[in-house]
């Protein structure tokens, strides 16, 4: 479901990549406050993320099991087919809606996204199934690129009960981008700054509205 697609973005970073925003988290660590609607400098995290992705990609899709929250935005919205199965189900749902061979997928808890790390990752798109960066000693599967052809194997994994992206990644051809390489990219430190708790929000001047 959702509104009609916006006009194609002629300045897109990559014509073969769509943008995907996962906005389906339960926000337990934030006391139930929807992280998509935290604000930074007067704009919600969702508005900031959507605006950036719409300048980067010819199509942007939002995945949420509460699509009514996004009815006022000019963006396509879809919901999980495997409800309650976590981010893997969100990516699976998005891959069923995108019109492009790949998707850049980001979670809605990164208030300070920058275009440079996104451009760096999508610029590596070739024959990989996925491109996943490392940061702070761990992988960042929710700031990563996935091939649309993964929808069917993701669905098979979900039917078997797999919920975590980390469970799925070993079964596909992933290019893991070294942290050392990511640290050479302008804005990476900002882009990978997650805000998951009220304390983290206060530290980074993100406004929480209870």
Protein Blocks (a to p, Z undefined) as FASTA:
>chain_A
ZZddddddfkbfblkbccdddfkbghlmnnopafklgceehiafklmmmmmmmmmpmbdc
dddfblmlmmmpccdddddfbghiajmlmmmmmmmmpcbfbdcdddfkbfkbcfklmmmm
mmmgcfbfbdcddeehiacfklccddfklmmmmmmmmmnopabfklmmmmpccddddfkl
mmmpghklmmmmccfbfklmmmnopacdZZ
